[in-house]
């Protein structure tokens, strides 16, 4: 993604410098990722903080990160309450098909993973941890009721 794409595609709430501060190279990011992220940002009407190593750098399970089609970000709780169902719904409306919602109980912060898979297979999960240094514990966000043990 080149710097001029931000202006051309009306990506107004993110800057090339902000992307580079994550450790990512602009040339490794697909412009569609930020077109969709800008649409999401406009719909939620609140700040999005891109996470360090949350684009193409860092260790990720999702192959879309290395393809420049995934982003990890957080929302600041000072901007208002965070409803994960609403975030997922709005993410889907902006053509993100792989969505993860995370909650760190110690910091009381939500973070999200949004990706645009090339095969457009849908995946939804959530992760939680009690303390910052604890590993994430993952759960399916949407479960088939056939497999719920009652």
SEROPA-812082 format. One record per residue (C-alpha): residue in three letters; x, y, z. Coordinates in steps of 0.5 Angstrom, whole numbers. Layout:
# SEROPA-812082
{vovo 'ALA', {X, Y, Z}} ...
END
This chain:
# SEROPA-812082
{vovo 'UNK', {0, 0, 0}} {vovo 'UNK', {3, 7, -2}} {vovo 'UNK', {2, 13, 2}} {vovo 'UNK', {-2, 16, -4}} {vovo 'UNK', {-7, 11, -3}} {vovo 'UNK', {-10, 14, 4}} {vovo 'UNK', {-12, 20, 1}} {vovo 'UNK', {-14, 17, -6}} {vovo 'UNK', {-19, 12, -2}} {vovo 'UNK', {-21, 17, 3}} {vovo 'UNK', {-17, 13, 9}} {vovo 'UNK', {-18, 19, 14}} {vovo 'UNK', {-17, 16, 21}} {vovo 'UNK', {-11, 13, 20}} {vovo 'UNK', {-4, 15, 17}} {vovo 'UNK', {2, 12, 14}} {vovo 'UNK', {6, 14, 20}} {vovo 'UNK', {1, 10, 24}} {vovo 'UNK', {2, 4, 20}} {vovo 'UNK', {9, 4, 20}} {vovo 'UNK', {9, 5, 28}} {vovo 'UNK', {7, -2, 28}} {vovo 'UNK', {13, -5, 25}} {vovo 'UNK', {10, -6, 19}} {vovo 'UNK', {12, -4, 12}} {vovo 'UNK', {7, 0, 8}} {vovo 'UNK', {9, -4, 2}} {vovo 'UNK', {7, -11, 5}} {vovo 'UNK', {-1, -8, 7}} {vovo 'UNK', {-6, -9, 2}} {vovo 'UNK', {-10, -3, 1}} {vovo 'UNK', {-17, -7, 2}} {vovo 'UNK', {-15, -8, 9}} {vovo 'UNK', {-15, 0, 10}} {vovo 'UNK', {-21, 1, 6}} {vovo 'UNK', {-25, -4, 10}} {vovo 'UNK', {-22, -2, 17}} {vovo 'UNK', {-24, 6, 15}} {vovo 'UNK', {-31, 4, 14}} {vovo 'UNK', {-31, 0, 20}} {vovo 'UNK', {-28, 6, 24}} {vovo 'UNK', {-33, 11, 21}} {vovo 'UNK', {-39, 6, 23}} {vovo 'UNK', {-37, 5, 30}} {vovo 'UNK', {-35, 13, 31}} {vovo 'UNK', {-29, 12, 36}} {vovo 'UNK', {-22, 11, 36}} {vovo 'UNK', {-18, 5, 33}} {vovo 'UNK', {-11, 4, 36}} {vovo 'UNK', {-7, -1, 32}} {vovo 'UNK', {-3, -6, 36}} {vovo 'UNK', {5, -6, 35}} {vovo 'UNK', {6, -12, 31}} {vovo 'UNK', {-1, -12, 29}} {vovo 'UNK', {-1, -12, 22}} {vovo 'UNK', {5, -16, 18}} {vovo 'UNK', {10, -17, 23}} {vovo 'UNK', {10, -21, 30}} {vovo 'UNK', {8, -28, 31}} {vovo 'UNK', {1, -30, 29}} {vovo 'UNK', {-3, -36, 28}} {vovo 'UNK', {-7, -32, 22}} {vovo 'UNK', {-4, -33, 15}} {vovo 'UNK', {-7, -27, 13}} {vovo 'UNK', {-2, -22, 17}} {vovo 'UNK', {3, -24, 13}} {vovo 'UNK', {-1, -23, 7}} {vovo 'UNK', {-3, -16, 9}} {vovo 'UNK', {-10, -18, 10}} {vovo 'UNK', {-11, -18, 17}} {vovo 'UNK', {-10, -13, 23}} {vovo 'UNK', {-10, -13, 31}} {vovo 'UNK', {-13, -7, 34}} {vovo 'UNK', {-16, -5, 41}} {vovo 'UNK', {-21, 0, 43}} {vovo 'UNK', {-20, 5, 49}} {vovo 'UNK', {-26, 4, 54}} {vovo 'UNK', {-25, 11, 55}} {vovo 'UNK', {-29, 12, 49}} {vovo 'UNK', {-35, 9, 52}} {vovo 'UNK', {-38, 1, 53}} {vovo 'UNK', {-35, -4, 48}} {vovo 'UNK', {-41, -9, 46}} {vovo 'UNK', {-37, -15, 42}} {vovo 'UNK', {-43, -17, 39}} {vovo 'UNK', {-44, -10, 35}} {vovo 'UNK', {-37, -10, 34}} {vovo 'UNK', {-37, -17, 30}} {vovo 'UNK', {-44, -15, 27}} {vovo 'UNK', {-40, -8, 24}} {vovo 'UNK', {-34, -12, 22}} {vovo 'UNK', {-38, -17, 18}} {vovo 'UNK', {-41, -11, 15}} {vovo 'UNK', {-35, -8, 13}} {vovo 'UNK', {-33, -15, 9}} {vovo 'UNK', {-28, -18, 15}} {vovo 'UNK', {-29, -25, 15}} {vovo 'UNK', {-25, -28, 21}} {vovo 'UNK', {-26, -24, 27}} {vovo 'UNK', {-23, -25, 34}} {vovo 'UNK', {-25, -21, 40}} {vovo 'UNK', {-20, -21, 46}} {vovo 'UNK', {-21, -19, 53}} {vovo 'UNK', {-15, -18, 58}} {vovo 'UNK', {-18, -18, 65}} {vovo 'UNK', {-12, -15, 69}} {vovo 'UNK', {-12, -9, 64}} {vovo 'UNK', {-20, -9, 63}} {vovo 'UNK', {-18, -8, 55}} {vovo 'UNK', {-21, -11, 49}} {vovo 'UNK', {-17, -12, 43}} {vovo 'UNK', {-20, -15, 36}} {vovo 'UNK', {-17, -19, 30}} {vovo 'UNK', {-20, -17, 23}} {vovo 'UNK', {-18, -21, 17}} {vovo 'UNK', {-20, -21, 10}} {vovo 'UNK', {-19, -29, 8}} {vovo 'UNK', {-17, -30, 1}} {vovo 'UNK', {-22, -36, 1}} {vovo 'UNK', {-27, -32, 5}} {vovo 'UNK', {-28, -37, 10}} {vovo 'UNK', {-32, -35, 16}} {vovo 'UNK', {-28, -36, 23}} {vovo 'UNK', {-30, -33, 30}} {vovo 'UNK', {-27, -34, 36}} {vovo 'UNK', {-25, -30, 43}} {vovo 'UNK', {-20, -30, 47}} {vovo 'UNK', {-19, -29, 55}} {vovo 'UNK', {-13, -28, 60}} {vovo 'UNK', {-13, -26, 67}} {vovo 'UNK', {-6, -23, 67}} {vovo 'UNK', {-2, -20, 62}} {vovo 'UNK', {3, -25, 62}} {vovo 'UNK', {-2, -31, 62}} {vovo 'UNK', {-3, -34, 55}} {vovo 'UNK', {-9, -33, 52}} {vovo 'UNK', {-15, -38, 53}} {vovo 'UNK', {-19, -39, 46}} {vovo 'UNK', {-26, -41, 45}} {vovo 'UNK', {-31, -41, 39}} {vovo 'UNK', {-35, -35, 39}} {vovo 'UNK', {-41, -38, 36}} {vovo 'UNK', {-42, -45, 37}} {vovo 'UNK', {-46, -51, 34}} {vovo 'UNK', {-51, -53, 39}} {vovo 'UNK', {-51, -60, 37}} {vovo 'UNK', {-44, -60, 41}} {vovo 'UNK', {-46, -57, 47}} {vovo 'UNK', {-46, -62, 53}} {vovo 'UNK', {-52, -60, 57}} 
END
